[in-house]
Amino acid sequence: MMAGFAVAAAAYAGRYSILAWQAFKARPPPLRKFYEGGFQPIMNRREAALILGVRDRTPTEKVREAHKRVMMANHPDAGGSHYLASKINEAKDVLLGRTKGGGSAF
């Protein structure tokens, strides 16, 4: 009788393990910390906020601080990309409402 309980317990443990493994494999992929995707042809406020790492309705002073922080890390004189620098500047202009409508220089 004791052997029967041991076999039944092993069977239930095995079944639970298989179900747990299938649930583990079927889980959704983890969320990424960074935005994946290219730039839009015409930058909108959402994309500008993503570039600068702020919210869509951030105050002017916070936008300027975020622009300075991101630009220091990506400035062309410090080895950064001219394309990214133009997109960072465009993002600041979009969030501050100073868009010229032409997009970036590239």
N, C-alpha and C positions, 0 to 999 in steps of 0.2 A: 504494500500500500504506500509506503514512504517513497519507493522508487517511482510509482505512478505520479505522485505529487511533484517529484523532482523533474520528471519528463514533461509534465504539463507546465510547470513553471519555466523550464527552458524553452518550450514552444512559445509561450506567451512573450517571453523576453525577446526571442528571435523575431517574432512577428512585430512587436513594438519597435525593435531596432530597424527592421526593414521599412516600416511606415515612416519612422522618424527620418531615415536617410532619404526617402523619396520626397518628403516634405522639404528637407534641407536643399535638395537639388532643384526643386521647383520654385524656390523663393525668387522674388524679383531681384534684378541686379542692384547693387548698392548705388545710391545717388552720388553723383560726382560733385566735388566741391566747386569746380570751375565750370563756367559756361562753355559748352562745346558748340562750335559752329563758327562760320565766317561772318564777315561784316555785311550788313544790308547795303544795297546801292544808295539809299538815302537814309541817314541815321535818324532814328526816332528817340524819344526820351527814355524808353526802356533800355535800348541798347547803350545809350550814353551813360545811364546809371550803372549798367553792368560793367562798362569799361572803367569807370572811376571808382566803382565799389561803394556806391552810395544808393540811397533810395530815390525813387522818382521825384518826390517832392521835398528834396533836401534844401535847407536855407542856403543862400548865396555864399555866406562865409564858409560853410562846410564844403560846398562844391569847390571853392578856391583852394581850401586845405587839401582836399582829396586830389585835385589836379596837381598841386605842387608835389605831393607825396609820390603819385604815380609817375609824374614827369621826371622826377629826380632819378627814379629807377630805370627809366627808358629813354633818357635824353640821348640824342645822337652824338653829342660831344663826349659822352661817357660810355660810348660803345653801343648805344641803343640803335634802334631802327628808325629811319626817317619816316617810313610809312606808319609805324605805330605812334610816333610822336605827332604826326598830322592827325591821326584818329583820336588821340588823347585830347588835342587842342579842339578838334571838332566836337568831341563829347562835351567839353566844358562850354563851348559856345551854344550848343543845343540846350543844355541845362540852364544856362543863364539867359536864354532867349535871344541870343545874338547870332542867329543863323543867317548866312548870306545866301543859302539855297544852292550853292555850288558843290557842296560835299567836300571831300578832302582833296588834297593836291594830287593824289595818285589815282 
